[in-house]
Amino acid sequence: MALDEADRFRITTKLADTLGQDDAAALMETIPPFDWHQIVTKTDLTNAVKDLATKSDMDLEFNTLREEMGIKFSQVDAGFARVDARFEQVGAGFARVDARFDQVAIRFSQVDAQFAQVAIGFAHVDGRFFQVDAKLSDLRTELHKTLRVHFLALITTMLAMNTMMVSIVALLR
C-alpha cells in the first residue's frame, strides 16, 4: 500500500519521539513514496532488455531500411528522369512550333513585300492611266477642233456647191 503525505508525516512524528528527529528522517528517506511492486528489479530489467532489439539487430534493420529507401529513391529518380525526358520532348516540340511560326512570319514578311511591290506597280499603272487620260483628253480636244474645222469646211463646200448648182440651173434656164 502506498503511503500518502499525511501517513508519512504521522509515522515520522512517532519515530521522532522514539528515535529522535534526525534518525526518524533518515529512516523515512529509505522508504520509497510508492508501492514496492512499482520498483524495477534486475529480473525485470533483464526481461526488458531481452525484448529490446540488440545493436546488431538495429543495425540490420537500419541497413534494410537504407536499402529500401535507396531503391525507392532510385525509382523516384527514374520517374523524375522520365518526366525530365518528357519535358525535353515537349520543349523540342515547342521549339519546332516556334521555328514554324518564325517561318510563317518570314513568309508573311515576304508577302507584305510583294504587296508593297504590287502597290508600287498599281501606283505606276495609275500614273500611266493619268498620262493616257491626259493624252485622250488632248486627242479629244484635237479631234473636236479637227471635226469642227472639217465640218465647217464641209458646210462651206456644200454651200459653195449649192450656190454653184443654183448658178448652173440659172444659167441653163
C-alpha positions in Angstrom: 0.0 0.0 0.0 1.3 3.4 -1.0 1.8 6.0 1.8 0.4 9.4 1.2 2.0 12.5 2.7 -0.3 12.5 5.8 0.7 8.9 6.6 4.4 9.6 6.1 4.2 12.7 8.4 2.3 10.7 11.1 4.9 7.8 11.0 7.8 10.3 11.0 6.4 12.0 14.1 6.1 8.7 16.0 9.6 7.7 15.0 11.0 11.0 16.1 9.6 10.5 19.6 11.3 7.2 19.8 14.5 7.6 17.7 14.9 11.3 17.5 14.3 13.7 14.7 17.5 13.0 12.6 17.2 9.2 12.8 13.5 9.3 12.0 14.1 11.5 8.9 17.0 9.2 7.8 14.8 6.1 8.2 11.8 7.7 6.3 14.1 8.6 3.4 14.8 5.0 2.8 11.1 4.1 2.4 10.0 5.0 -1.1 6.9 7.2 -1.5 5.2 4.5 -3.7 4.3 0.8 -3.5 7.1 -1.8 -3.6 5.6 -3.6 -6.5 6.4 -0.5 -8.6 10.1 -0.9 -8.1 12.0 -2.4 -11.0 14.1 -5.5 -10.2 17.2 -6.8 -12.0 14.9 -9.6 -13.4 12.5 -7.0 -14.7 15.4 -5.2 -16.4 16.8 -8.5 -17.9 13.4 -9.4 -19.3 13.0 -5.9 -20.7 16.5 -6.0 -22.3 15.7 -9.3 -24.0 12.6 -7.7 -25.5 14.7 -4.8 -26.9 16.5 -5.3 -30.2 20.2 -5.6 -29.9 22.5 -3.2 -31.6 23.3 -5.6 -34.4 19.5 -6.2 -34.9 19.1 -2.4 -35.1 22.0 -2.1 -37.5 20.5 -4.8 -39.7 17.1 -3.0 -39.6 18.6 0.3 -40.4 20.6 -1.2 -43.3 17.5 -2.8 -44.6 15.7 0.5 -44.3 18.5 2.3 -46.1 18.4 -0.3 -48.9 14.7 0.0 -49.3 14.9 3.8 -49.2 17.7 3.7 -51.8 15.5 1.5 -54.1 12.6 3.9 -53.6 14.8 7.0 -54.2 16.2 5.3 -57.3 12.6 4.7 -58.5 11.7 8.3 -57.8 14.9 9.5 -59.6 13.9 7.3 -62.6 10.4 8.8 -62.5 11.9 12.2 -62.5 14.2 11.3 -65.3 11.2 10.1 -67.4 9.4 13.4 -66.5 12.5 15.4 -67.5 12.8 13.5 -70.8 9.1 14.2 -71.5 9.7 17.9 -70.7 12.6 17.8 -73.1 10.3 16.3 -75.8 7.7 18.9 -75.1 10.3 21.6 -75.2 11.6 20.3 -78.5 8.0 20.4 -79.8 7.7 24.0 -78.7 11.0 24.7 -80.4 9.6 23.2 -83.6 6.4 25.2 -83.3 8.4 28.4 -82.7 10.6 27.7 -85.7 7.4 27.1 -87.8 6.0 30.4 -86.5 9.3 32.1 -87.5 8.9 30.6 -91.0 5.3 31.8 -91.2 6.4 35.3 -90.0 9.1 35.3 -92.7 6.6 34.2 -95.3 4.2 37.0 -94.2 7.1 39.5 -94.5 7.7 38.3 -98.0 4.0 38.5 -98.8 4.0 42.0 -97.3 7.0 43.0 -99.5 5.2 41.6 -102.6 2.1 43.5 -101.7 4.2 46.6 -101.4 5.7 45.9 -104.9 2.1 45.4 -106.2 1.1 48.7 -104.7 4.1 50.4 -106.3 3.0 48.7 -109.6 -0.5 49.9 -109.2 0.8 53.4 -108.5 2.8 53.2 -111.7 -0.2 51.9 -113.6 -2.3 54.8 -112.1 0.3 57.2 -113.3 0.2 55.7 -116.7 -3.6 55.9 -116.7 -3.4 59.6 -115.8 -1.0 60.0 -118.7 -3.3 58.1 -121.1 -6.3 60.1 -119.7 -4.4 63.4 -120.4 -3.4 62.2 -123.9 -7.0 61.1 -124.6 -8.3 64.4 -123.4 -5.8 66.1 -125.6 -6.8 63.9 -128.5 -10.5 64.6 -127.9 -9.8 68.3 -127.9 -7.8 67.9 -131.1 -10.4 65.7 -132.7 -13.1 68.1 -131.7 -11.2 71.0 -133.2 -10.4 69.0 -136.3 -14.0 67.8 -136.7 -15.2 71.4 -136.2 -12.8 72.6 -138.9 -13.8 69.8 -141.3 -17.5 70.3 -140.5 -17.2 74.0 -141.3 -15.2 73.2 -144.4 -17.9 70.7 -145.4 -20.7 73.1 -144.8 -18.7 75.8 -146.7 -18.1 73.4 -149.5 -21.8 72.4 -149.6 -22.9 76.0 -149.6 -20.4 76.6 -152.4 -21.7 73.6 -154.3 -25.3 74.6 -153.7 -24.5 78.1 -154.9 -22.9 76.6 -158.0 -25.8 74.4 -158.7 -28.2 77.3 -158.3 -26.0 79.3 -160.7 -25.8 76.4 -163.2 -29.5 75.9 -163.0 -30.0 79.6 -163.5 -27.6 79.6 -166.5 -29.3 76.7 -168.0 -32.6 78.2 -167.9 
